[in-house]
Structures are given as C-alpha cells and as structure tokens.
C-alpha cells in the first residue's frame, strides 16, 4: 500500500468537491501503521493548505496543463511538490517514492512526467520560488478572489490574516466543570508531562503546547475534557444561561457548544438540539454519551419551524449559522478549494432566513446569540443590520469583552487573535435592552 498514492487519491477527491474530512477518514482506516497514517494525514492537510501555491509552481514546470482525465496524476504531482517545498522528507526519497507511486496509476507515461517535473523543480527551485511571489494566489496560498475579499474587509491587516490561515492551529481543550476544575485538570496534565496553560479569555479553556491523540488525554473517555477551540468556547458563556430556562441550539452539530451549555447549567428546564444532517446528529449523540449529558436531538431543518417546534417559546437560542467557515481555514484547509465567491451572498441569504425563522420562537426578554466561524462582514454585521432594521422588537445586547474587535453590530475575532480561530458573535435581546 503506497502512502503517497493514498494521499494523492484523497487530494484528487477534494479537488473534485469532496470535503477533506469525508474522504480522509476512510483512507486512513485502510492503513495499519500509525506512522503511515500520520504521514498521509500530514500530506493531505499540507497539500490542501498550499494547493494554490503548489498549482502555480506546477504551471511553471509543465509545458501544457494537465487534462481533466489525468487529475490523478495532477494530484500526485502536487503531493510530490509539497514534499519538496514544505516537509523534511529528503529530496531523493520524495522524488523516488513519488515516481514509484505513479506506476500504480496504470498510465505508463506518468512515471517519466513525475520524475521530470520533480527533478526540474529541484534544479530551478530558487528561480521558481522567486518568480511565483509575484502571483497573489501563490504568494498567499489562497484563491485570488479570497485574497481580494480579505483585503477589502481588513485593509490594515489582511496579510496577517492570510498568513495565519496557513499556520497550524493550536490544540485547545475545554474542561468539564461538572467533573473537575480547570486547575485540577491542569495538574493532571502536568502529572502526564503535558505542557499546557489556561486560555484567559475563556472560563474553561486550556491550550496544550503540542497536540496529542485524544486517547492519551487523562480523563477524556470519562468526559472530563473535550477538544474545542477557544473562540467556540465563548458561546455558552455569552448566552448567560440560568436554571430552569428552555434552550434551543439550532444547527447544533457536532455538539461542542451544546455540551458546553449543558456542562455550565445542569438545571435547565429543557434543551433541544436541531440538526438537518442525520450523519451529524450521530456525532451530537456520541458527544452527549461520552460526557454523560442529555438533550432532545431533532433531525430537521431549523428554518422549517413547523416541522419540529412544539409551540413553547425558548428563553435562549443559539444560532450557529451555516457559513463560509472562512475563520477556521487553518483547521480545515480544504475550505479554500471548496468555497466559491458566489457562495458568500447565498450563505448570507440562508443566515438571514434562519434568523427570521427562529426569532418568533424566542420568549420576550430572551436572548438569541448569532454565531459564525466566518470573517466576512457580508455574513456577519451585514446580516445583523438587515435583521435589526426589520425587527423593532429586536435590539443588540452589546458584548463587552476584552477579546476580538468591536463591529457596528457584534464582535469579530480574526484568525490567530488570542490564539483563537476566526469567529463572530452578536447577541440580540427581545423586547428590551439588557446590560449583561
């Protein structure tokens, strides 16, 4: 079983529109050795992270573009180039092993092409690297439309945002306060020789110096801790949950924010989690089971209220709206390949529709928290401004915090800020202006 060929097959599927998560996991299940699994995963994430840059490099090395029917060879070439540009694999091994992998594609001509392209890159590396810096897609490893969108939204720090998108994300945990304190879990980590520190912007967050397999985390199987980025951990606290309240988590998968809500307040009247994707409902239930928590999970379109709502209003609603995920690229680099510029206005329409649909379900005096993992204003402040203009019974409940940046409505965290993913939050109160 050739690891480079497995990685190239995954990359080929991603370039054809499949998500990295959906096609990588089945591929890894075919591999027995942990070291080989780690290598394939590193290749897949790395090629996705720098896909546009690698593709520009390849264009310098090919006399003519690859044909669509040879996308498998194209993916293998990108995998080979990534080994030469961004890994510690010795160049001779990267070339020879990638050439060997090409033989299994059953295209006799591919061996010669792969060998010639990779060796040509090594010969002309300095000249090529210098030349491609003039190309925005190569220089920033993002599609050109994405570079322009970030530049327009954040003219003062757009380069830092794009650079952060290409970095490796931190490994952040959320301690289950039902089980133990954050300080007690830090001590457990220290006893296991794991270096870690608290995330001061959160109530339960801990950041490890290096990622580790979850099965090595003390107490993970017993529900003492969950893996969740610090920015996502802010949601539950912003809802200001109180005992006996009725809570809705719309678009709830995979359940990180839902379980955090349940950890913070064990005396809620009821908690409903709505998720349209039946496969992702399974993830929610798995997370609930590991943490020994309970919620009413409903497989439905949150916007199709008549199909699932029982008519009883909610005191708190979390709308973690579907979005471009432009703030979490460092965790999901395939987003840069899967998103199109036209997706943004379409997503904004969906987000506004969800707000319109769920607002009647909120009780007077209740709070709705709007959240996205996007950095594009079209999905965030613009959506909220449209909604507020049309709803006199809705008022922004200002978030006073020492994280992120204040927007016309809500607060925006940019990728890397406070070590967090890119996230947006806006809090709306119904019928009054509270002062939480």
Secondary structure, 3 states (H helix, E strand, C coil): CCHHHHHHHHHHHHHCCCCHHHHHHHHHHCCCCHHHHHHHHHHHHHHHHCHHHHHHHHHHHCCCCCCHHHHHHHHHHHHHHHHHHHCCCCHHHHHHHHHHHHHHHCCHHHHHHHHHHHHHHHHHHHHHHHHHCCCHHHHHCCCHHHHHHHHHHCCCCHHHHHHHHCCCCCEEEEECCCCCCHHHHHHHHHHCCCCEEECCCCCCEEEECCCCCHHHCCCCCCCCEEECCHHHHHHHHHCCCCCCCEEEEECCCCCHHHHHHHHHCCCCCEEEEEECCHHHHHHHHHHHHHCCCCCEEEECCCCCHHHCCCCCCEEEEEEECCCCCCCCCCCCCCHHHHCCCCHHHHHHHHHHHHHHHHHCCEEEEEEEEEEECCCCHHHCHHHHHHHHHHCCCEEECCCCCCCCEECCCCEEECCCHHHCCCEEEEEEEECCCCCC
